[in-house]
Amino acid sequence: MSLTHNVHRLERAVSLATGATAIVAGVCQGGSSGVFKALGGAALLQRGISGHCVIKGMISDPRSELECLRQCVADLRAALPRLQKEMDRMKGQQEKRLDHAVEETFPASDPISP
């Protein structure tokens, strides 16, 4: 089950513009209030990009929205093992690069200085 579009074209455009503006303003402002402003902007940007608003869905059709959210959670749970496997693979590659860098930095023939 995919998220239905419940945000119409004009609302999406306004969400995109407002979200981008809030992100820039929040980053420029800094501090905790800037972080909250940027996070709010990110939520608006996501709303505009996806065309779906959970809050609007909960107001207009709560049962359908809850079922959709349950399906999203189930999909994320199903993806966790694959994501964990990819993270383990990336960690192994990172450790290999680190080992190689250590070997290149400290060759066996050079004494370690105190």
C-alpha positions as CSV (number, residue, x, y, z in Angstrom):
1,M,0.0,0.0,0.0
2,S,1.4,3.3,-1.0
3,L,0.7,6.8,0.4
4,T,-2.0,8.5,-1.5
5,H,-1.7,12.0,-2.7
6,N,-3.9,14.1,-0.5
7,V,-2.1,17.4,-1.0
8,H,-3.1,19.2,-4.2
9,R,-0.9,21.0,-6.7
10,L,-1.1,24.5,-5.2
11,E,-0.7,23.2,-1.7
12,R,2.4,21.3,-2.8
13,A,3.9,24.3,-4.4
14,V,3.3,26.4,-1.3
15,S,4.7,23.7,0.9
16,L,7.9,23.4,-1.2
17,A,8.5,27.1,-1.2
18,T,7.7,27.6,2.5
19,G,9.8,24.6,3.4
20,A,12.8,25.6,1.5
21,T,12.6,29.1,2.9
22,A,12.3,27.8,6.5
23,I,15.3,25.5,6.1
24,V,17.5,28.4,4.8
25,A,16.2,30.7,7.5
26,G,16.7,28.1,10.2
27,V,20.3,27.3,9.1
28,C,21.1,31.0,8.9
29,Q,19.5,31.7,12.3
30,G,21.3,28.9,14.1
31,G,20.7,27.8,17.7
32,S,18.0,25.6,18.9
33,S,15.2,27.7,17.4
34,G,16.9,27.6,14.1
35,V,17.1,23.9,14.2
36,F,13.4,23.6,14.9
37,K,12.7,26.1,12.1
38,A,14.8,24.0,9.7
39,L,13.1,20.7,10.8
40,G,9.7,22.3,10.3
41,G,10.9,23.4,6.8
42,A,12.1,19.8,6.1
43,A,8.6,18.5,7.0
44,L,7.0,21.0,4.7
45,L,9.5,20.1,2.0
46,Q,8.7,16.4,2.4
47,R,5.0,17.1,2.2
48,G,5.4,19.0,-1.0
49,I,7.6,16.4,-2.6
50,S,5.6,13.4,-1.6
51,G,2.2,15.0,-2.1
52,H,1.0,13.4,1.1
53,C,0.3,14.9,4.5
54,V,-0.3,12.5,7.5
55,I,-2.0,15.2,9.5
56,K,-4.4,16.0,6.7
57,G,-5.0,12.2,6.2
58,M,-5.7,11.7,9.9
59,I,-8.4,14.5,9.8
60,S,-10.0,13.4,6.5
61,D,-9.9,9.6,6.7
62,P,-8.3,8.4,10.0
63,R,-8.9,4.6,9.4
64,S,-7.3,4.6,6.0
65,E,-4.4,6.8,7.2
66,L,-3.7,4.5,10.2
67,E,-3.7,1.4,7.9
68,C,-1.4,3.1,5.5
69,L,1.0,4.0,8.4
70,R,0.9,0.4,9.7
71,Q,1.9,-0.8,6.2
72,C,4.7,1.7,6.1
73,V,6.0,0.5,9.5
74,A,5.7,-3.1,8.3
75,D,7.7,-2.2,5.1
76,L,10.4,-0.6,7.2
77,R,10.6,-3.6,9.5
78,A,11.0,-5.8,6.5
79,A,13.8,-3.6,5.2
80,L,15.8,-3.6,8.4
81,P,17.7,-6.9,7.9
82,R,18.8,-5.8,4.4
83,L,19.9,-2.4,5.7
84,Q,21.8,-4.0,8.6
85,K,23.6,-6.3,6.1
86,E,24.6,-3.2,4.0
87,M,25.8,-1.4,7.1
88,D,27.9,-4.4,8.1
89,R,29.4,-4.5,4.6
90,M,30.2,-0.8,4.7
91,K,31.7,-1.1,8.1
92,G,34.0,-3.9,6.9
93,Q,35.1,-1.8,4.0
94,Q,35.8,1.1,6.3
95,E,37.9,-1.1,8.6
96,K,39.9,-2.4,5.6
97,R,40.6,1.2,4.5
98,L,41.7,2.2,8.0
99,D,44.0,-0.9,8.3
100,H,45.5,0.0,4.9
101,A,46.0,3.6,5.9
102,V,47.7,2.6,9.2
103,E,50.0,0.2,7.3
104,E,50.9,3.0,4.8
105,T,51.5,5.5,7.6
106,F,53.6,3.3,9.8
107,P,55.6,0.9,7.6
108,A,57.3,-2.0,9.5
109,S,60.8,-0.7,8.7
110,D,60.3,2.7,10.4
111,P,60.6,2.8,14.2
112,I,57.8,4.3,16.1
113,S,58.9,7.5,17.8
114,P,58.0,8.0,21.4
